[in-house]
Structures are given as C-alpha cells and as structure tokens.
C-alpha cells in the first residue's frame, strides 16, 4: 500500500512500515512540514497515498467521505506519546488487512478500529 505519514507521527514508523512491504512517504521528507492541511491532503491524493494522521482537522467524515479519496487513517489515542503512537500504528498494520482500506475512512483508538467503507 502507498502510505503518507503526517508530521504528527514518529518518523521511525517509516522503516517499520516499509519492512511490512508498504511504500512510505512522509510530510517531512516531502518538505511539507508546517504546511496547511489542505496542502498535505492534496499531496497525499495526487500521489495516490493513504494518509495516516492524528490531526483532528481530518476528522470530518462528511468532508473526507469514503470513496472520495485514497484512504485516511485517523489515530486518536488518549495518551498519544511517540511510543504509544508507534506501537498502535504498527499493531494496526501488522494485524489488520490495511490493503482493503483503500478509499476508506478509518478511525483507530487504543482498543477499536472503525472502518467506514465507500457506499455502493
């Protein structure tokens, strides 16, 4: 899967997710750090990437409706420290069939994953 990590996720995820055969890009490596969310979103969409973020600006499912984009994983942890984020995202990518999430809006907490799929 082609994935873009937002700047609010640990850069150390790149090597770990690449080891799981995902094609990784980051907001930081693309020189988009500090840029407005619409620019980050457009970069992910124009390169066909599934965006992984914890930014609440991406939480409106009406704006980011399933089927209108390449996919979005919003990670919302109560204590989103670097280690907790790293562990949760890796657990998700190791245990779930994330390749089936293309075009989906996915919300992940410490204990749940909600996958909103495009309407047929």
N, C-alpha and C positions, 0 to 999 in steps of 0.2 A: 504494500500500500504506500502511496505517496503521502507523506505527512509533513506538516509545518508546525513547529513548536513555537508558541508565542513567547515573548520575552519574559513572562512571569513564571516560566517553568525552568527547572535546572538544565543547564547546558549538558550536564553529564548524562542526560537521557539520550542524547544523540547516539553515542556509541552503543549503549544498551539496546536501543530500539533497532539500530542498524544491524546488530548481531542477530536480531529476530527476522532479518530479511526485509525490513522496511526501508524505503527511500526517504531519507530525512533531510529537511531543510529547517532553518531557524530564522526567526525575525532578526536576531542579532547578526547572523552570518550574511544575511541579505542586505544589511545596512539600514534596516527599518526600525531599529530601537528608538523609542521615544516618538515614533510617528503616530498619527491619528489612527484609530481603529479602522475606519473605512479603507485606509491605505493598506493596512495589514490584511484585511479581508480581501481586498481586490487582488493583492499579490498571491494569496492562497488560491483564490478562484482562477486567476489567469494561468497559474501553473498546475491546476488540477489537483490541488492538495487538500487533504483532510486536516483541518485546523484543530489543534489541541491547545486549550487555554483555560485560565481560571478567571478571566476578565468578565465581570457581570454585564458589561456592555454588549456581550454576545448572548445574553440570557433570554431575550425576547423571541419566543418561538414563532410568533406571527411575522416578525421581521426576517427570521432565519428559518423559514418553513422547510420542513423536509421535502426533498425533491427539487429545491430551487438552488442547490449548491452541491459542492463535492463532499461535504460532511463536516460535522462540528462536534467535538467532544468538549463539554464544559465540565471541569473538575471543581467541585465545591466541597472542601474539607473544613471542619470546624477549626482545626489547628493546621494550617497549610504551610508548615515549615518545609524546608528543602528535602529533608529525609522522608517526611510523610508523603510529599508530592511524588518524589521519585519512586517510593515503594508502591503507592497506589497506582500510578500510571503503568509501571512495569507489571504489576499484578494483573491489571486490565488487559494489557497487550499480550501477556503470556496465557491467560486463562480464557479469554473471550475470542470469538471469531470476528475480530475487528474488520476484516476484509469485507464482511457482509454489511458494514455500517456506511458504505459509500452512499452519499446523498441523504444520510440520516442526521437528526439532531439527537445527540446523546448527552445525558446528564448523569454524572457519577458522583456519589458521595462516598463516605467511608464504608458503607455497607450495601448500597444499592446502585444499580445501573438501570437507567430508564432509556430505552431506545425508541425514539419516535421515527417511524418509517414514512416514506412518501405514501400519500393516498393513491390508490389505484383508480 
